[in-house]
Amino acid sequence: MTSPEPTFVAHPVTDLFQEVGQSRDRQLRYGEQFVITERRDGFARGHSPDTGHAGWLLEAAVMPEYARPDPTHRVRARQTHAYAEPDFKSPERAALAHLSKVAVSGQEGRFSQTELGWIPTAHLSDEPANDPVTVAEVYLGVPYLWGGNSIWGVDCSGLVHAALLACGQACPSDSGPQEAGLGRTLPTGTPPERGDLLFWKGHVAWVVDGRTLLHANVYHMAVAYEPLEEAIARIAAQGDGPVTAHKRLGGLG
């Protein structure tokens, strides 16, 4: 064990493992904090105050917190580039995923200056979003990826986590704790509304409207819309059981 070491993720996306040598558990994005409490054989264990995720990651994926200015903005677009100059024709220096954190130090024209270069100002925000479903729709078509947390791949609970993180709400990493800890449980038969969550054993989906779900799922191998009743019937037919909870969130934005 070491004294807590504040660092930040310096790669566009990096995998997080519960134990070294196991499969990916979660991911962290560029700029997110990671407090190291142990180092071993090129890996570091710790937690992210930004996301609540904990585990091991590659030491090479993080840099000391003092090596950058304090972040001021998150990427609000699905993805963006940092350019060498405030000009879309200049060479790009980095590709960043939705929710990456950067420090804006100035503006010129339609670009904001950051520690990585110039990013289109329209792709950044210093305010939380107010509709998690609108945020989740940014991921429409993104490939399904077990343990994924970014626009390069996301799973069902990762989609819920990203949408609520963008709205400034704390959220557990996985669907089981999400079901236990988010919102209030509604009685069976309650008409679903936009922003509700439906849970199954090992799965979660956003309600877009009274007839439509949005979820990252293996059936489509992507984030996709699906008719609500058809999804319920399909999931039951494939042996994954009925809806286990209908939850309604509150206090967002």
C-alpha positions in Angstrom: 0.0 0.0 0.0 1.1 3.6 -0.7 -0.1 7.0 0.5 -3.0 8.1 -1.7 -1.7 9.6 -5.0 -4.0 11.8 -7.0 -3.7 11.2 -10.7 -5.8 11.6 -13.8 -6.4 9.4 -16.9 -4.1 10.5 -19.7 -5.4 8.0 -22.3 -8.6 8.6 -24.3 -10.1 5.5 -22.5 -8.5 3.0 -20.2 -9.8 -0.3 -18.8 -10.4 -0.9 -15.1 -10.1 -4.4 -13.6 -11.3 -5.8 -10.3 -8.1 -7.9 -10.2 -5.0 -7.9 -12.4 -5.3 -10.5 -15.1 -9.1 -10.6 -15.0 -11.4 -9.3 -17.8 -12.4 -5.6 -17.9 -14.8 -4.5 -15.3 -15.3 -0.8 -16.2 -13.5 2.0 -18.1 -12.4 5.6 -17.3 -12.1 8.4 -19.8 -9.5 11.1 -20.4 -9.2 13.6 -17.6 -11.1 11.7 -15.0 -9.5 11.5 -11.6 -7.9 8.3 -10.2 -6.5 8.1 -6.7 -3.9 5.4 -6.5 -3.5 3.5 -3.2 -1.3 0.6 -4.4 1.1 -0.2 -7.2 2.2 -3.6 -8.5 4.0 -4.8 -11.6 3.0 -1.9 -13.8 -0.5 -1.7 -12.5 -2.1 0.7 -10.0 -5.1 0.2 -7.8 -7.4 3.0 -6.7 -10.7 4.7 -7.3 -12.1 7.5 -9.3 -13.8 10.3 -7.3 -15.4 11.4 -10.6 -17.2 8.2 -11.4 -17.2 6.1 -8.3 -15.4 3.3 -10.1 -12.6 1.4 -8.4 -10.1 -1.3 -9.4 -6.8 -1.7 -11.1 -5.5 0.0 -14.3 -2.3 0.3 -16.2 0.1 2.7 -14.5 1.0 4.1 -17.9 -2.6 5.2 -18.4 -2.4 7.9 -15.7 -0.3 11.0 -14.9 0.1 12.9 -11.6 -2.7 15.4 -10.9 -0.2 18.3 -10.7 0.8 17.7 -14.3 -2.4 19.4 -15.6 -4.6 22.4 -14.8 -7.9 21.7 -13.0 -10.6 20.6 -15.4 -13.3 23.0 -16.2 -15.4 21.3 -18.8 -16.6 17.9 -20.0 -17.0 16.8 -23.6 -20.8 17.0 -24.4 -20.6 15.7 -28.0 -20.5 12.0 -28.8 -16.8 12.5 -29.5 -14.5 15.3 -30.5 -10.9 16.2 -31.6 -8.3 18.5 -30.1 -6.6 20.5 -32.9 -3.2 22.1 -33.1 -4.7 25.5 -34.0 -8.2 27.0 -33.7 -8.9 25.8 -37.2 -10.7 22.7 -38.3 -8.1 22.2 -41.1 -5.2 22.0 -38.7 -3.8 18.6 -37.6 -5.8 16.9 -34.8 -3.8 16.0 -31.7 -6.2 13.8 -29.8 -9.6 12.1 -30.1 -11.8 12.4 -27.0 -14.9 10.5 -26.0 -18.1 11.9 -24.5 -17.6 13.0 -20.9 -13.9 13.4 -21.1 -12.7 16.2 -18.8 -10.5 19.1 -20.0 -9.3 22.5 -18.8 -10.4 25.5 -20.9 -8.0 28.4 -20.7 -9.2 30.6 -23.5 -11.3 31.0 -26.6 -10.8 32.0 -30.2 -13.6 32.0 -32.7 -15.5 28.8 -32.4 -12.7 27.0 -30.5 -11.7 26.6 -26.9 -8.0 26.2 -25.9 -7.3 23.3 -23.6 -4.2 21.4 -22.4 -4.5 19.1 -25.4 -5.1 21.7 -28.0 -8.1 23.5 -29.5 -11.5 21.9 -29.2 -14.8 23.1 -30.8 -16.6 25.1 -28.1 -19.9 23.6 -29.2 -18.5 20.2 -28.1 -17.9 21.2 -24.5 -20.0 22.1 -21.5 -19.4 23.4 -18.0 -23.0 22.7 -16.9 -24.7 19.4 -16.1 -27.3 18.1 -18.6 -30.9 17.9 -17.4 -32.3 14.9 -19.4 -30.5 11.6 -19.1 -32.4 10.1 -22.0 -31.2 12.8 -24.3 -27.7 12.1 -23.1 -28.2 8.3 -23.6 -29.4 9.0 -27.2 -25.9 10.3 -27.9 -24.8 6.7 -27.7 -27.3 5.4 -30.3 -25.6 2.9 -32.5 -22.5 2.6 -30.3 -21.3 -1.1 -30.2 -22.2 -3.2 -27.2 -19.0 -3.8 -25.1 -19.1 -5.7 -21.8 -17.8 -3.3 -19.2 -17.6 -0.5 -21.7 -18.1 3.1 -20.6 -17.5 5.1 -23.8 -18.6 5.9 -27.3 -16.2 3.2 -28.5 -18.2 0.6 -26.7 -20.7 0.5 -23.8 -22.9 -2.0 -22.0 -26.4 -1.5 -20.4 -25.3 -0.3 -17.0 -22.5 1.8 -18.6 -25.1 3.6 -20.6 -27.2 4.4 -17.5 -24.0 5.5 -15.6 -22.9 7.8 -18.4 -26.3 9.5 -18.7 -26.6 10.1 -15.0 -23.0 11.2 -14.7 -23.6 13.9 -17.4 -26.6 15.1 -15.3 -24.5 15.4 -12.2 -26.1 12.4 -10.4 -24.1 9.7 -8.7 -24.7 6.2 -10.0 -23.4 2.7 -9.2 -21.4 0.9 -11.9 -23.6 -2.2 -12.4 -27.2 -2.9 -13.0 -27.8 -4.8 -9.7 -26.7 -1.9 -7.5 -28.4 0.5 -9.9 -31.7 -1.3 -9.3 -31.2 -1.3 -5.6 -30.0 2.3 -5.3 -31.6 4.5 -8.0 -35.0 6.1 -7.8 -38.2 4.8 -6.3 -39.9 1.5 -7.2 -43.3 1.9 -9.0 -46.2 -0.5 -8.6 -46.6 -3.1 -11.3 -48.8 -1.7 -14.1 -47.7 1.9 -13.7 -47.5 3.5 -17.1 -43.9 4.1 -18.0 -42.7 7.7 -18.6 -39.6 9.1 -20.2 -36.6 8.8 -17.9 -37.9 5.7 -16.1 -35.6 2.7 -15.8 -36.7 -0.9 -16.3 -34.6 -3.7 -14.8 -34.2 -7.4 -15.4 -31.8 -9.7 -13.8 -28.5 -8.5 -15.1 -30.0 -5.8 -17.5 -31.3 -2.3 -17.5 -33.0 0.0 -20.1 -34.1 3.6 -20.4 -37.7 4.4 -21.1 -37.8 6.9 -24.0 -41.6 7.1 -24.1 -44.6 5.0 -23.2 -43.9 2.6 -26.1 -40.1 2.7 -26.5 -36.9 1.6 -24.7 -33.3 2.6 -25.4 -30.6 0.2 -24.2 -27.2 -1.3 -24.9 -27.9 -5.0 -25.5 -26.5 -8.1 -26.9 -29.5 -8.8 -29.2 -28.6 -5.8 -31.3 -24.9 -5.7 -30.2 -25.4 -2.0 -30.0 -27.3 0.8 -28.2 -30.7 0.6 -29.9 -34.3 1.6 -29.6 -36.7 -1.2 -29.2 -40.5 -1.3 -28.7 -41.1 -1.7 -25.0 -43.6 -4.6 -25.1 -41.6 -6.4 -27.8 -38.4 -6.1 -25.6 -40.2 -7.5 -22.5 -41.5 -10.4 -24.5 -38.2 -11.1 -26.2 -36.2 -11.0 -23.0 -38.6 -13.4 -21.3 -38.6 -15.7 -24.3 -34.9 -16.0 -24.4 -34.8 -17.1 -20.8 -33.8 -14.0 -18.9 -37.0 -13.6 -17.0 -39.5 -10.8 -16.4 -39.0 -7.2 -15.5 -37.8 -7.1 -11.9 -38.3 -3.4 -11.2 -39.7 -0.3 -12.7 -37.9 2.7 -11.2 -38.6 6.5 -11.4 -35.8 9.0 -10.9 -36.1 12.5 -9.6 -34.2 15.7 -8.9 -32.1 15.7 -12.1 -30.6 18.8 -13.6 
